[in-house]
Amino acid sequence: MIPEKGEGIESVMLELSKLHELDTDYTRVFSSMCTRPHPVAVRAHLLYMESNLGDPGLFPASVEIERRLIGMLGSLAGGEEVRGYITTGGTESNIQAIRAALHMARMQGATPTNVVVPESAHFSFEKVASMLGIELRRAKLDEQMRVDVGSMESLIDEGTAAIVGIAGTTEFGQIDPIEQLSQLALEWGVHLHVDAAFGGFVIPFLHTSMRWNFECKGISSMCIDPHKMGMSTIPCGSLLFRQETLLDGLGVDTPYLTSKRQYSLTGTRTGATAAGAYAVMRHLGRRGYARVVGECMRLTRMLAEEARDMGIEPAIEPLMNVLTLRVPEPREVERALMRRGWYTSITRQPECLRLVIMPHATERAVLQLADDLKDVLVALGVSQSL
């Protein structure tokens, strides 16, 4: 309960410092797609702590930062003229993208009733379906854990408001065949939303010829999270639209604010995370991000080779800095690693040990994790060859 008499700042901060010790340090975390923010992002965040993008007339600097940031994110996503805004992350972005698709479908005289997503779609789409009162249809995956285009097409009908492709799946780090989904969207005249919350700051810096961004003409919207591989402060996502009319469909009147219309899902929005993302993107540039991604991929390949030396194969060849291993008894392995202080996770189907190698990972930590994984497999008696 709130104290009757206030306490001194030092006393409060001491209490908070002690509580902070309960939080997990990222050093041994291989389950999260978030990471330590870059120091320049922290400095910029603190500078803009009091700004509110929900009342933009009072904070024009934050509005300008958001505008510039959306431009940079659009460039990263292959769309120089995109429109959008900074969100709290992929969940909000996915909700808003489907809201916009539903609005556009209704404006065109349709009666939208469903959205088609891959089986690998993020759990936020469960929230989308519940909040918006629509049916969520799940397309099957192929052997490489990408959405099967034929399965997706078989689920589309006159009531389909949108289809969804994933560029960097949460569980396997896989990229759906976005170019084929783009053609599907154009043929059926439906909205294609690409969830690139994770992959948006990875794929541009990989040596791949896969087309995944706004260069595919059928893509209507995309989300990218700077607070993941962008190394910004939490919470910072983004929602990008090819056409401004899609953003307009989200607008509501705000008569008592300094702007008369608002497009975001949340009302009060901090300008601090936008400033943090803008600062780190300006500071690192494309070459800086290429180095970050390159190091994450080097460590991912190193960990994959360590696993292969134990007789453990990846479920798929890692395309991004996500490694899934076909270990025997994966849940037992996960629990045993947890007892040794490692934070890993398990994929749904098939069940594999899932490891995300983020910028906070070091070579030392990767090799220590590999050693402990080897010991765990021997201790559990699930490998006789080690």
C-alpha positions in Angstrom: 0.0 0.0 0.0 1.1 3.6 -0.5 2.9 4.9 2.6 1.2 7.6 4.7 4.5 9.5 4.9 6.8 9.7 1.9 10.3 8.1 2.0 13.6 9.6 1.0 14.8 9.2 -2.6 17.9 7.2 -1.5 15.7 4.7 0.5 13.4 4.2 -2.4 16.2 3.7 -4.9 17.9 1.2 -2.5 14.7 -0.8 -2.4 14.4 -0.7 -6.2 18.1 -1.7 -6.6 17.6 -4.7 -4.4 14.5 -5.7 -6.3 16.4 -5.2 -9.6 18.7 -8.0 -8.6 15.8 -10.4 -9.1 15.7 -9.6 -12.8 17.6 -11.8 -15.2 20.8 -10.5 -16.7 20.9 -11.0 -20.5 24.3 -12.8 -20.4 22.8 -16.3 -20.2 19.5 -15.6 -22.0 19.1 -17.5 -25.2 15.3 -17.5 -25.3 14.4 -13.9 -25.9 14.3 -11.8 -29.0 15.0 -8.7 -27.0 18.5 -7.6 -25.9 20.4 -5.0 -24.1 19.7 -1.6 -25.7 22.6 0.2 -27.2 24.0 2.9 -24.9 23.2 5.7 -27.4 19.5 4.5 -27.4 19.4 4.8 -23.6 20.9 8.3 -23.7 18.3 9.4 -26.3 15.5 7.7 -24.4 16.3 9.6 -21.2 16.5 12.9 -23.1 12.9 12.5 -24.3 11.3 10.8 -21.3 8.7 13.5 -20.8 7.5 13.8 -24.4 4.1 12.5 -25.4 3.5 11.6 -29.1 -0.2 11.3 -28.3 -0.4 15.1 -28.0 1.9 16.1 -30.9 1.4 19.8 -30.9 3.2 20.0 -27.6 6.1 18.0 -28.6 7.0 18.8 -32.2 10.6 17.5 -31.8 9.3 14.0 -31.0 6.9 14.2 -34.0 9.8 15.1 -36.3 11.9 12.2 -34.9 9.0 9.8 -35.5 8.7 11.0 -39.1 12.4 10.6 -39.8 12.4 7.2 -38.1 9.5 5.9 -40.2 11.4 7.1 -43.2 14.5 5.1 -42.2 12.5 2.0 -41.4 10.7 2.3 -44.7 14.0 2.5 -46.5 15.2 -0.6 -44.6 12.0 -2.3 -45.8 12.4 -1.4 -49.4 9.6 1.2 -49.4 10.8 4.8 -49.6 7.3 6.4 -49.5 5.7 4.3 -46.7 3.5 5.8 -44.0 3.1 4.7 -40.5 3.8 5.3 -36.8 5.9 4.0 -33.9 4.0 1.3 -31.9 4.7 -0.6 -28.6 5.8 -3.6 -30.6 4.7 -6.4 -32.9 1.5 -7.2 -31.1 0.1 -3.7 -31.4 1.3 -3.5 -35.0 -0.4 -6.7 -36.0 -3.7 -5.7 -34.4 -3.6 -2.3 -36.2 -2.6 -3.8 -39.5 -5.6 -6.2 -39.5 -7.9 -3.3 -38.3 -6.8 -1.3 -41.3 -7.4 -4.3 -43.6 -10.9 -4.8 -42.2 -11.7 -1.1 -42.6 -10.5 -1.1 -46.2 -12.5 -4.2 -47.1 -15.7 -2.7 -45.7 -15.0 0.5 -47.5 -14.9 -1.5 -50.7 -18.3 -3.1 -50.0 -17.1 -6.5 -48.7 -18.1 -8.3 -45.5 -14.8 -9.5 -44.0 -15.0 -12.4 -41.7 -11.6 -14.0 -41.5 -7.8 -13.6 -41.7 -5.5 -16.4 -43.0 -2.1 -16.8 -41.1 0.6 -19.4 -41.1 0.6 -22.0 -38.3 3.9 -20.4 -37.4 2.2 -17.0 -36.8 3.0 -15.2 -33.5 0.4 -15.7 -30.7 -0.6 -12.0 -31.0 -2.9 -13.1 -33.9 -5.0 -14.9 -31.3 -5.5 -11.5 -29.7 -6.3 -10.0 -33.1 -9.0 -12.5 -33.7 -10.5 -12.1 -30.2 -10.4 -8.3 -30.2 -11.7 -7.9 -33.8 -14.3 -10.7 -33.8 -12.9 -12.5 -36.8 -12.1 -16.1 -37.6 -8.4 -17.0 -37.6 -7.5 -19.6 -40.3 -4.2 -21.3 -40.1 -2.3 -22.5 -43.2 0.0 -25.5 -42.9 3.8 -25.3 -43.1 6.2 -27.2 -45.4 9.1 -29.3 -44.2 11.3 -26.2 -43.9 8.7 -24.6 -41.5 7.6 -22.0 -44.1 4.0 -21.5 -44.9 2.6 -23.7 -47.7 1.3 -21.3 -50.3 -1.2 -23.8 -51.6 -2.6 -24.4 -48.1 -3.0 -20.7 -47.6 -4.8 -20.2 -51.0 -7.2 -23.0 -50.1 -8.3 -21.0 -47.0 -9.0 -17.7 -48.8 -12.6 -16.9 -49.8 -14.8 -13.8 -50.3 -14.7 -13.1 -46.5 -10.9 -13.0 -46.3 -9.8 -9.5 -45.2 -6.1 -10.3 -45.1 -3.4 -12.9 -45.4 -0.2 -12.8 -43.3 3.4 -13.8 -44.0 6.2 -14.0 -41.5 9.7 -12.7 -42.3 11.6 -14.2 -39.3 9.3 -16.6 -37.5 9.5 -16.5 -33.7 10.1 -20.2 -33.3 12.4 -21.2 -36.2 13.7 -17.9 -37.6 12.3 -18.8 -41.1 11.1 -16.6 -43.9 7.9 -17.4 -45.6 7.7 -17.2 -49.4 6.7 -13.6 -49.3 7.0 -13.0 -53.1 4.5 -15.8 -53.8 2.2 -14.5 -51.0 2.4 -11.1 -52.7 1.2 -12.6 -56.0 -1.6 -14.4 -54.1 -2.7 -11.1 -52.5 -2.8 -9.4 -55.9 -4.8 -12.2 -57.5 -7.4 -12.3 -54.7 -7.4 -8.5 -54.0 -6.7 -9.0 -50.3 -4.4 -7.2 -47.9 -1.0 -8.8 -47.3 0.6 -8.0 -43.9 4.2 -9.1 -43.3 5.2 -9.6 -39.7 8.9 -8.7 -39.8 9.1 -7.8 -36.2 12.2 -9.8 -35.8 13.5 -10.2 -39.3 13.3 -6.5 -40.3 16.6 -5.8 -38.7 18.2 -9.0 -39.8 17.2 -9.9 -43.4 18.6 -6.7 -45.0 22.0 -7.6 -43.7 22.1 -11.2 -44.8 23.5 -12.4 -48.1 20.1 -13.6 -49.5 18.2 -13.0 -52.7 14.9 -13.7 -51.1 12.3 -10.9 -51.7 10.5 -10.1 -48.5 9.8 -6.4 -48.4 7.8 -3.6 -50.1 9.5 -4.4 -53.4 6.8 -7.1 -53.5 3.9 -5.1 -54.9 1.2 -7.1 -53.1 2.4 -6.2 -49.6 0.1 -3.6 -48.0 1.6 -3.4 -44.5 4.6 -4.5 -42.5 5.8 -4.4 -38.9 9.4 -4.1 -37.7 10.5 -3.9 -34.1 13.5 -1.7 -33.3 13.5 -3.1 -29.7 14.6 -6.5 -31.0 17.6 -6.6 -33.3 17.4 -2.9 -33.8 18.9 -2.6 -30.2 16.5 0.2 -29.1 14.8 0.6 -25.8 11.6 -1.3 -24.9 8.8 -0.9 -26.0 9.5 0.2 -29.6 7.8 -1.3 -32.7 6.7 0.1 -36.0 3.8 -0.3 -38.4 4.4 0.6 -42.0 1.8 1.0 -44.7 2.3 1.2 -48.5 -0.6 3.6 -48.9 -1.6 6.5 -46.6 -5.3 5.6 -47.1 -4.7 2.4 -45.0 -3.3 4.6 -42.2 -6.3 7.0 -42.5 -8.6 4.1 -41.9 -7.3 3.9 -38.3 -8.0 7.6 -37.5 -10.3 8.8 -34.7 -11.2 12.4 -33.8 -9.4 13.8 -30.8 -11.1 17.2 -30.3 -9.4 18.2 -27.0 -5.8 17.5 -28.0 -3.4 19.7 -30.0 -4.0 17.4 -33.0 -7.6 16.7 -34.1 -7.0 13.2 -35.3 -5.1 10.2 -33.9 -4.2 6.9 -35.7 -2.4 4.9 -33.0 -4.0 2.2 -30.8 -2.6 3.7 -27.6 -3.4 7.3 -26.8 -0.5 8.5 -24.7 2.7 7.4 -26.5 6.2 8.2 -25.3 8.6 9.9 -27.7 11.5 8.4 -25.8 11.5 5.0 -27.6 11.3 6.7 -31.0 14.2 8.9 -30.0 16.2 5.8 -28.8 15.5 3.9 -32.1 16.4 7.0 -34.2 19.6 7.5 -32.3 20.9 4.0 -32.6 20.0 3.8 -36.3 21.8 7.0 -37.0 24.8 5.9 -34.9 25.2 2.4 -36.3 24.1 2.9 -39.9 23.8 0.0 -42.3 27.5 -1.0 -41.8 27.1 -1.1 -38.1 24.0 -3.2 -38.2 25.7 -5.5 -40.8 28.5 -6.1 -38.2 26.0 -6.8 -35.5 24.1 -9.3 -37.6 27.3 -10.8 -38.9 28.5 -11.5 -35.4 25.2 -13.0 -34.3 25.3 -15.3 -37.4 28.9 -16.3 -36.7 27.9 -17.4 -33.2 24.8 -19.1 -34.5 26.9 -21.2 -36.9 29.4 -21.9 -34.2 26.7 -23.2 -31.8 25.2 -25.3 -34.6 28.7 -26.9 -35.3 29.1 -27.6 -31.6 25.8 -29.3 -31.6 26.6 -31.3 -34.6 29.8 -32.5 -32.9 27.5 -33.9 -30.2 25.4 -35.7 -32.9 22.6 -33.2 -32.6 21.2 -31.7 -35.9 19.3 -28.4 -36.4 15.6 -28.8 -37.2 16.3 -26.5 -40.2 19.6 -24.9 -41.3 19.6 -21.6 -39.5 18.7 -18.8 -41.9 18.8 -16.2 -39.1 20.2 -16.0 -35.6 17.7 -18.6 -34.4 18.9 -22.1 -33.9 16.5 -25.0 -33.3 18.0 -28.4 -32.2 16.5 -31.8 -32.4 17.6 -32.9 -29.0 16.1 -36.0 -27.4 13.6 -35.1 -24.6 13.7 -31.4 -25.3 11.7 -30.4 -22.2 14.0 -32.3 -19.9 17.0 -30.7 -21.6 15.5 -27.3 -21.2 14.8 -27.8 -17.5 18.3 -29.2 -16.9 19.9 -26.2 -18.7 17.7 -23.9 -16.5 19.1 -25.5 -13.4 22.6 -24.5 -14.7 21.4 -20.9 -15.2 20.7 -21.0 -19.0 17.4 -19.6 -20.4 16.3 -21.5 -23.5 12.9 -22.4 -24.9 11.0 -25.1 -26.8 9.2 -24.9 -30.1 5.7 -26.2 -30.4 5.7 -28.6 -33.4 8.0 -30.3 -33.7 9.4 -29.9 -30.2 13.0 -28.7 -30.5 15.4 -26.8 -28.2 15.2 -23.2 -29.4 18.1 -20.8 -29.0 18.1 -17.1 -30.1 21.6 -15.7 -30.5 21.1 -11.9 -29.8 23.7 -9.1 -29.7 24.3 -9.7 -26.0 25.6 -13.2 -26.7 29.3 -13.7 -26.6 31.6 -16.4 -27.9 32.5 -17.4 -24.3 28.8 -17.7 -23.4 28.1 -19.8 -26.5 30.9 -22.2 -25.8 29.9 -22.5 -22.2 26.3 -23.2 -23.2 27.6 -25.9 -25.6 29.7 -27.5 -22.9 26.7 -27.5 -20.5 24.4 -28.9 -23.2 26.8 -31.8 -23.8 27.0 -32.5 -20.0 23.2 -32.4 -19.8 22.7 -34.8 -22.6 25.2 -37.2 -21.0 23.6 -36.8 -17.5 20.1 -37.5 -18.9 21.4 -40.6 -20.6 19.9 -39.4 -23.9 23.2 -39.6 -25.8 25.6 -42.5 -25.6 28.1 -41.1 -28.1 29.4 -38.1 -26.2 
